[in-house]
Each structure stands twice: as structure tokens, then as C-alpha cells.
Amino acid sequence: MDISIVILIAVACLIIGAAIGFCLFRYVIKQKYNQIIKEGEIEAENLKNKKELEAEKKYLNRKAELDKEANQRNQKAQAFENKLKQRELSLNQRQENLAKKDQEIDSLKEDLSRQQEKLNAKKEEVNHIIAEERSRLEAISGLSSDEAKEALIEGLKDEAKTQAQQYINEIIDDAKMTANKEAKKIVIQSIQRVATETAIENSVSVFHIDSDEVKGRVIGREGRNIRALEAATGTEIVVDDTPEAIVISAFDPVRREICRLALHQLVADGRIHPARIEEVVAKVKKQVEEEIIETGKRTTIDLGIHGLHPDLIRIVGKMKYRSSYGQNLLQHARETANLCAVMAAELGLNPKKARRAGLLHDIGKVPDEQLEIPHALYGAQIAEKFKEKPDICNAIGAHHDEMEMTSLLAPIVQVCDAISGARPGARREIVEAYIKRLNDLENLAASYPGVTKTYAIQAGRELRVIVGADKISDKEIDVLSADIAKKIQDEMTYPGQVKITVIRETRAVAYAK
């Protein structure tokens, strides 16, 4: 065969095969497509059915919830309706009751009106009978009703006054008996609960020495050491034949203590001369001042008293070196404070305030300056100055009846001061007057211009007056001593005579370095 025919046949076969293959491919595709569509339709139908079931289920559930809520609301509405019905019934019942009560009240009003009318009629009848009886009594007694009433009232008044006075007298007698008994009981309990000691008044101190050789060193050449010590301390030093003792005499215990301590240091040191004496005395004065403050602090701590002004603490410390009649003033103040606290506690008052007032009641006895007013009033002024409370100040000022008592603390302090101060000893008043006389001597001399220091020694028989050399000349000291002697003679009362010694000296001090 020709090659071209073969090619044509081959091409025809290829075309036919391609056509057949395409037809087969198309058929297969169509079948696959139909299958996919059918599966999709089936799946869609299943999904539709599933969703319908879910929607139906949700619908049923929601319907059930709504039905349940509706039932609950219906139940609440029914309950509320029932409650309203009950209230309505209750209100109706109340209205019926009120209507009944109104009817009862109306009937009671009518009864009261009838009874009131009957009562008024009976009153008129009684008044008529009383008037008739009164007229008959007036005719019998010969007195009018007003006169009889006045007589009756006067008789009742007299009887009531008599009975009231008897009752008052019985109460007063009973109160006096009970008050005296209770007061004695409280005072006795207070005294028994506070231990006391009796202190003897003295105006000398004894300084003990190891040997009599020390006496010569204390006296010094021509007595210059002892004179310097006496001038520096304001005391009188007695060096006599008493073995191993030097007597220090002064009415002021502070001066005696300063002199005693200064002597102790001088003897222990061994250097005794005027310059050294002045140095030691100045140092001892500072030590004593510190001891005074420390004593005041210890006293307030021991008694549980807080918040005292520093100046009041110093005054309390100075009480250690003062005497009140027959006992040490600090001991007296502590004792009075404890007594006041006990008595205040027994009476139901504040024991702390009472203890404070008792401690401070004699602060007017230890002032730095002397005044012409009683110590109680001066103590009240000091307490007021340092911001103590008014009832404390009043208790201080009124404990000797020199000020009106305005608080319950005042009589307590007065009684406890009397209890503590009632000590045996016939010379209590004499000693107090003696100390006051020596103070007056010194203050009188100190009032003159140019006077720097004054010391009353030898039991007030000698007054030493130290003047400034730059203020008074040698000629003027004679006039000054005569003036002081005349003023003492005119203004003071004293036994024997008083010697006035005026000392004027000039000093020059230099230091070798």
C-alpha cells in the first residue's frame, strides 16, 4: 500500500481512538460528577435533618424553660393575689372592729354624759349640805370658815415645825456621833499605817578628828585659818579641850554642813590656808547644791510624785537642811505626804494629789529670800508661780487657816500636818523663835547698802557684817556698826546683848603661771 494511505489510516485510527477516549473520559467524568452530586445531596440531606433535630431540641428545651418560668410567675402572682385577698379580709375585719368600737365609744360617751349630770347634781347637793354644816359650825364656834382654816393651818405648822426640829436634832446627833467615830477611825488608821521618827532640834555639828594636832592646823597662825573658814561659811567653829572633836555652831544647817564637808576635805588634803579654804568652801557649796537637787529628786521618786518644777524639786531638797519645830523638815514633809495619801484613800479622794499637797505644804519655810508674810501663804504663792493646780495651792496656803479652804485637800493637809508636827518637846516654840530671830538679825544688817554678807553667830550674840571695800570706807564702818546696833535695839527683842562686828578688807589676787 501506498505510505500515504497508511498514514491516513493511522491518522484516522488516532482520531477515532482519541474520540473514543474522549467519549470514555467524558463518560467517566460524568459518572464521577453524578456520584459526587448524589453524595453531596445525601450529605446535605443528612446535615439538614441533623440541624432540624437540633433546632427542634433547642426549641423544646427553650419552650420547657419558658413554661417553667411562666409557671413560677403564675405561682408568684397567685401567692401575691392570695396575700392581697388576706389583707383585704384583714382590712375589712379591722373596719368592722373600728365600727364596733366607734359604736361602743358613742355608747360610753352617752353613759359618761348621764353620769356627769348625776355627779353634778350630787355635787350641788353636797355643796349645799357642806354650806349648811359650815353655817351651823360657824354659829356654834363663833368663827368664820377662813378664821378656822387659818387657826388649823397655824396649828399644823407649829406641830410640823416641832416634829421637823426633833427629827433634825436626831439626825444631827446621829451624824455627829457617826462622824466623830469615823473621823477618829480614819485618823487612827492613818497614824498606825505611817511609821514616824522624832528628830531632835540642834544647832551644832561635831567634826571628829584623828588627833588633837589637827586642831592647831585648823586654827592656823594667829587664828587666820579658823577666821577665814568662819568668814567663808558663816559659822562659828569652837576648838576647845574636847578630845578629837571640833564643834561647828550655826543656826543654818546648810552652813554647818558646808563647813563640816570643807573641814573634812581640808584635813584629808593637809593643805590648810586661807586661799585653799576659800577654794574648798566654794567647791563644797557646789557639791551641797547638787546634793540638794539629788535629794529632792529621790524624794519625789520615792513618793511617786511626777511633774514637779525643777525649782520645787530644789526647794524639797533644801528641806533636808531645815527644821520644823521638833523634826527635820524633809522628814516632816514626807511623813505628812504619806499621811495625806492614806487619809485621802480612806475618804475616797485622789491619794496622789493629796501626797503632792502634803509634800509641798511647807515649801514656804525654805525660801532663798525672807518675806514678811506667813510661810503658808508664801508657799501657796511659790506653788502657783510654778504652775501647780489650784486645789494644791489652796491646800498649801490654808493649812494654818490663813486662807479660806476651797477644796477637800486643804483640811486633810491641815490635819496630817498637825499629826506629824505633834512631837514631844517643850522647846519647840523656843527653837523656832530662836531661828527666826537669827534670820531677822541677818536680814536687818543685809538691808544696808554696801553689805555683801551677814552671819549671826554665837547663838545670836554676835553679828558679823562683811562689807565691800570699794563701797564703804574705814571711817564709815564705825557709823554702819552703830546704825545696825541702834536698829536692832529699836526693832527686835532678844536676851542679853548683840555684838556687831563690821569687817572690811581689800584683796589683791595674782596668778603665777
C-alpha positions in Angstrom: 0.0 0.0 0.0 0.9 3.5 -0.5 2.6 5.1 2.5 0.2 8.0 2.4 -2.8 5.7 2.8 -1.1 4.1 5.7 -0.5 7.4 7.2 -4.1 8.4 6.6 -5.3 5.2 8.1 -3.1 5.7 11.1 -4.2 9.3 11.5 -7.8 8.2 11.2 -7.2 5.5 13.8 -5.7 8.0 16.1 -8.5 10.4 15.6 -11.1 7.7 16.2 -9.1 6.5 19.2 -8.9 10.0 20.6 -12.6 10.4 20.0 -13.4 7.2 21.7 -11.0 8.0 24.6 -12.6 11.5 25.0 -16.0 10.0 25.0 -14.9 7.4 27.6 -13.2 10.1 29.7 -16.3 12.3 29.5 -18.5 9.4 30.5 -16.3 8.6 33.4 -16.2 12.2 34.5 -19.9 12.5 34.2 -20.4 9.4 36.3 -18.0 10.7 38.9 -19.7 14.1 38.9 -23.1 12.4 39.3 -21.8 10.4 42.1 -20.3 13.4 43.9 -23.5 15.3 43.4 -25.5 12.4 44.8 -23.2 12.1 47.8 -23.4 15.9 48.3 -27.2 15.7 48.2 -27.2 12.8 50.6 -24.8 14.6 53.0 -26.8 17.9 52.7 -30.0 16.0 53.5 -28.3 14.3 56.5 -27.0 17.7 57.7 -30.4 19.3 57.2 -32.0 16.5 59.2 -29.4 16.9 61.9 -29.9 20.6 62.1 -33.6 20.2 62.1 -33.3 17.8 65.0 -31.0 20.1 67.0 -33.3 23.1 66.3 -36.3 21.1 67.4 -34.5 20.0 70.5 -33.5 23.6 71.4 -37.0 24.7 70.7 -38.3 22.1 73.1 -35.8 22.9 75.8 -36.5 26.7 75.5 -40.2 26.0 75.5 -39.8 23.9 78.6 -37.8 26.7 80.3 -40.4 29.4 79.3 -43.2 27.1 80.5 -41.3 26.7 83.8 -40.8 30.5 84.2 -44.4 31.1 83.3 -45.5 28.6 85.9 -43.3 30.3 88.5 -44.6 33.7 87.7 -48.1 32.3 87.8 -47.4 30.8 91.2 -45.9 34.1 92.5 -48.9 36.0 91.1 -51.2 33.6 92.7 -49.4 33.9 96.0 -49.5 37.7 95.8 -53.1 37.6 94.9 -53.8 35.3 97.9 -51.8 37.7 100.2 -53.9 40.7 98.8 -57.0 38.8 99.5 -55.9 38.1 103.0 -55.0 41.7 103.6 -58.3 42.8 102.1 -60.1 40.4 104.5 -58.0 41.7 107.4 -58.8 45.3 106.5 -62.4 44.5 106.3 -62.2 42.9 109.7 -60.5 46.0 111.1 -63.0 48.2 109.6 -65.8 46.2 111.2 -63.9 46.3 114.5 -63.4 50.0 114.3 -67.1 50.5 113.5 -68.0 48.4 116.6 -65.5 50.4 118.7 -67.0 53.6 117.5 -70.4 52.4 118.5 -69.1 51.4 121.9 -67.4 54.8 122.3 -70.5 56.6 121.4 -72.5 54.5 123.9 -69.8 55.2 126.6 -70.0 58.9 125.9 -73.7 58.8 126.4 -73.2 56.9 129.7 -70.5 59.4 130.8 -72.7 62.3 130.0 -75.5 60.8 132.1 -73.1 60.0 134.9 -71.6 63.5 134.7 -75.1 65.0 135.0 -75.8 62.8 138.0 -72.4 63.8 139.6 -73.0 67.5 139.1 -76.3 67.1 140.7 -74.7 65.2 143.7 -72.0 67.9 143.9 -74.6 70.6 144.2 -76.3 68.6 146.8 -73.1 68.0 148.7 -72.1 71.7 148.4 -75.5 72.7 149.8 -75.1 70.2 152.7 -71.5 71.5 153.4 -72.7 75.1 153.3 -75.4 74.3 155.8 -73.0 72.4 158.0 -70.4 75.2 157.8 -73.0 77.7 158.8 -74.1 75.6 161.7 -70.4 75.1 162.8 -69.7 78.8 162.5 -72.8 79.6 164.6 -71.6 77.0 167.2 -67.9 78.0 167.3 -68.3 81.7 166.7 -65.6 81.6 164.0 -65.8 82.1 160.3 -64.5 79.4 158.0 -61.5 81.5 157.0 -60.6 82.1 160.6 -60.9 78.4 161.4 -58.8 77.4 158.4 -56.1 79.8 159.5 -56.1 78.5 163.0 -55.9 74.9 161.8 -53.1 75.8 159.4 -51.1 77.5 162.2 -51.6 74.6 164.5 -50.4 72.2 161.8 -47.4 74.5 161.1 -46.4 74.5 164.7 -46.8 70.8 165.0 -44.8 70.2 161.8 -42.0 72.6 162.9 -41.7 70.8 166.3 -41.6 67.4 164.7 -39.2 68.6 162.0 -36.9 70.1 164.6 -36.9 67.0 166.6 -36.1 64.9 163.5 -33.3 67.3 162.6 -31.8 67.2 166.1 -31.9 63.4 166.0 -30.2 63.4 162.6 -27.6 65.9 163.7 -26.8 64.0 166.9 -26.6 60.7 165.0 -24.4 62.4 162.3 -22.1 63.9 165.0 -21.7 60.5 166.7 -21.1 58.7 163.5 -18.8 61.4 162.1 -16.7 61.6 165.2 -16.4 57.8 165.3 -15.5 57.6 161.6 -13.1 60.6 161.8 -11.3 59.0 164.8 -11.1 55.7 163.0 -9.6 57.3 159.8 -7.1 59.3 161.8 -6.0 56.4 163.9 -5.7 54.1 160.9 -3.6 56.8 159.1 -1.3 57.2 162.1 -0.9 53.5 162.6 0.0 52.9 158.9 2.8 55.5 158.8 5.9 54.9 160.9 7.3 58.1 162.3 10.5 59.1 164.0 11.1 62.0 166.4 14.0 64.2 165.4 15.7 66.5 168.0 16.3 70.1 167.1 20.0 71.1 167.3 22.2 73.9 166.1 25.6 72.4 166.4 27.6 69.7 164.5 30.6 67.8 165.7 33.5 67.2 163.4 35.6 64.3 164.6 39.4 64.3 164.1 42.0 61.6 164.5 44.3 63.6 166.8 44.4 66.9 168.6 47.3 68.0 166.4 44.8 68.8 163.7 43.2 71.5 165.9 46.4 73.6 165.7 46.4 73.4 161.9 42.7 74.3 161.7 43.3 77.4 163.9 46.4 78.4 161.9 48.9 81.1 162.7 47.3 83.8 164.9 43.9 82.2 164.1 43.9 83.2 160.4 42.7 79.8 159.2 39.8 79.5 161.6 38.7 83.1 160.9 38.9 82.5 157.1 36.8 79.4 157.5 34.2 81.2 159.7 34.0 84.1 157.3 33.6 81.8 154.2 31.0 79.6 155.8 29.1 81.9 158.2 29.5 79.5 161.1 31.2 79.6 164.5 33.9 77.0 165.0 34.6 76.1 168.6 38.0 74.4 169.2 38.2 73.6 172.9 39.5 70.8 175.1 37.0 68.3 173.8 39.2 65.4 172.7 39.2 64.6 169.0 36.3 66.9 168.2 35.7 70.3 166.7 32.3 71.8 167.3 30.6 73.7 164.4 27.8 76.1 165.6 25.3 77.8 163.3 21.5 78.1 163.2 21.5 77.3 159.5 22.1 73.6 158.9 23.3 74.2 155.3 26.1 76.3 156.6 27.1 73.7 159.2 27.1 71.0 156.5 29.2 73.1 154.2 31.7 73.8 157.0 31.8 70.2 158.0 32.4 68.9 154.5 35.0 71.7 153.9 36.8 70.8 157.1 36.8 67.1 156.1 38.4 67.9 152.7 40.9 70.3 154.2 42.0 67.9 156.9 42.2 65.0 154.4 44.2 67.1 152.0 46.5 68.6 154.6 46.8 72.0 153.0 45.0 74.4 155.2 45.5 78.1 154.5 43.0 81.0 153.7 43.3 80.7 149.9 42.8 77.0 150.0 39.9 77.3 152.4 38.0 79.7 150.1 38.6 77.3 147.2 37.4 74.3 149.1 34.4 76.1 150.5 33.3 77.2 147.0 33.7 73.7 145.8 31.7 72.2 148.7 28.9 74.8 148.2 28.5 73.5 144.7 28.5 69.9 145.9 25.9 70.7 148.5 23.7 72.4 145.9 23.9 69.3 143.7 23.1 67.1 146.8 20.1 69.3 147.5 18.8 68.7 143.9 19.5 65.0 144.1 17.7 64.7 147.5 14.7 66.5 146.0 14.6 64.1 143.0 15.0 61.0 145.2 12.2 62.2 147.5 9.8 62.8 144.6 10.6 59.4 143.1 10.2 57.6 146.5 6.7 59.2 147.0 5.7 58.6 143.4 5.2 62.3 142.6 5.9 63.3 139.0 6.0 66.5 137.0 7.3 68.8 139.7 9.0 72.0 138.5 12.9 71.9 138.9 12.8 74.8 141.4 10.2 73.0 143.5 12.4 69.9 143.5 15.3 72.1 144.7 13.1 73.5 147.5 12.2 70.0 148.6 15.9 69.0 148.6 16.6 72.1 150.8 14.2 70.8 153.4 16.8 68.2 154.4 18.8 71.1 156.0 15.8 72.8 157.7 13.9 72.0 160.8 10.2 72.4 161.5 9.7 72.7 165.3 11.0 69.4 166.7 11.9 67.5 163.5 13.7 67.6 160.2 11.5 69.5 157.7 12.1 67.0 154.9 11.1 64.1 157.2 8.1 66.1 158.3 7.1 66.8 154.7 7.5 63.1 153.7 5.5 62.0 156.7 2.7 64.5 156.1 2.6 63.4 152.4 2.2 59.7 153.3 -0.4 60.6 156.0 -2.4 62.7 153.4 -2.3 59.8 150.9 -3.6 57.3 153.4 -6.3 59.6 154.7 -7.4 60.6 151.2 -7.6 56.9 150.2 -9.8 56.2 153.3 -12.1 59.1 152.3 -12.3 58.1 148.6 -10.3 61.0 147.3 -7.2 61.1 145.0 -4.3 59.9 147.1 -1.7 61.1 144.5 -2.9 64.7 144.7 -3.1 64.5 148.5 0.5 63.2 148.7 1.7 66.0 146.4 0.0 68.7 148.6 1.4 67.1 151.7 5.0 67.1 150.4 4.7 70.8 149.3 2.8 72.2 152.2 5.9 73.7 154.0 7.9 74.9 151.0 7.3 78.5 152.3 9.7 77.7 155.1 12.8 77.3 152.9 12.9 80.4 150.6 16.0 81.9 149.2 14.8 85.3 150.4 12.9 86.3 153.6 9.4 87.8 153.3 7.1 89.3 155.9 4.2 87.0 155.1 3.4 83.7 156.8 5.1 80.6 155.3 1.8 79.0 154.3 0.8 82.0 152.1 4.3 82.3 150.7 4.3 78.6 149.9 1.0 78.9 148.1 2.5 81.8 146.0 5.5 79.6 145.1 3.3 76.7 144.1 1.1 79.0 142.0 4.2 80.5 140.4 5.4 77.1 139.3 2.0 76.1 137.8 0.7 73.8 140.5 -3.1 73.2 140.3 -5.4 75.5 142.3 -6.5 72.8 144.8 -2.9 72.1 145.6 -2.1 75.8 146.1 -5.2 76.2 148.3 -4.2 73.2 150.4 -0.7 74.7 150.9 -2.0 78.2 151.8 -4.8 77.1 154.0 -3.1 74.5 156.2 -2.8 77.1 159.0 -6.2 78.8 158.4 -4.5 81.8 156.8 -6.5 81.3 153.6 -10.1 80.1 153.0 -10.3 76.4 152.3 -11.8 75.8 148.9 -11.0 72.1 148.3 -11.2 68.8 150.3 -7.4 68.5 150.2 -6.9 71.5 152.5 -8.4 70.1 155.7 -6.6 66.8 155.0 -3.3 68.5 154.7 -4.1 70.6 157.8 -4.9 67.5 159.9 -2.0 65.5 158.7 0.4 68.4 159.3 -0.9 68.6 162.9 -0.5 64.8 163.3 3.1 64.8 162.0 4.0 68.0 163.9 2.7 66.9 167.3 6.0 65.8 168.7 7.1 65.8 172.3 9.5 68.6 173.4 8.8 71.7 175.4 11.3 73.8 173.4 9.7 73.6 170.0 8.4 77.1 170.0 11.6 78.5 171.6 13.8 76.9 168.9 11.6 78.2 166.1 11.6 81.7 167.6 15.4 81.4 168.0 15.9 80.6 164.3 13.6 83.3 163.2 15.5 85.8 165.4 18.8 84.9 163.8 17.3 85.2 160.4 15.9 88.6 161.3 19.3 89.7 162.5 21.0 88.8 159.3 18.2 90.3 157.1 18.3 93.6 159.1 22.0 94.0 158.6 21.8 92.9 154.9 19.3 95.7 154.2 22.1 98.4 154.4 23.8 99.4 151.2 27.4 98.1 150.8 26.8 95.0 152.9 27.8 91.8 151.0 27.4 89.1 153.6 25.9 88.8 157.1 26.4 85.9 159.6 24.7 85.6 163.0 27.0 83.5 165.3 27.3 82.6 169.0 23.6 81.9 169.3 22.8 85.4 168.1 25.0 87.2 170.5 27.3 88.3 167.7 26.5 89.6 164.2 29.3 89.7 161.7 28.8 92.0 158.7 31.1 91.9 155.7 31.1 95.0 153.5 32.6 95.7 150.1 35.9 97.7 150.3 35.0 99.6 147.2 31.6 100.8 148.6 32.4 101.7 152.3 35.5 103.4 153.7 37.2 102.6 157.0 35.6 105.6 158.6 32.1 104.6 157.5 32.2 101.1 159.1 32.0 102.6 162.6 28.9 104.5 161.6 27.5 101.4 160.0 28.0 99.2 163.1 26.4 101.9 165.3 23.4 102.2 163.0 22.9 98.5 162.8 23.1 98.2 166.6 20.6 101.0 167.1 18.2 99.5 164.6 18.4 96.1 166.3 17.8 97.7 169.7 14.8 99.5 168.4 13.1 96.8 166.3 14.0 93.5 167.9 13.5 91.6 171.1 16.5 89.5 172.3 18.1 88.3 175.5 21.4 89.9 176.7 23.3 92.0 174.1 24.3 91.6 170.5 27.8 92.4 169.3 28.0 93.9 165.8 31.3 93.3 164.0 31.8 95.0 160.7 34.6 93.6 158.5 36.1 95.5 155.6 39.1 94.1 153.7 40.9 94.7 150.5 42.3 91.8 148.5 44.8 91.6 145.6 44.9 88.4 143.6 47.5 87.3 141.1 48.4 84.0 139.5 51.9 82.7 138.8 52.0 80.6 135.6 
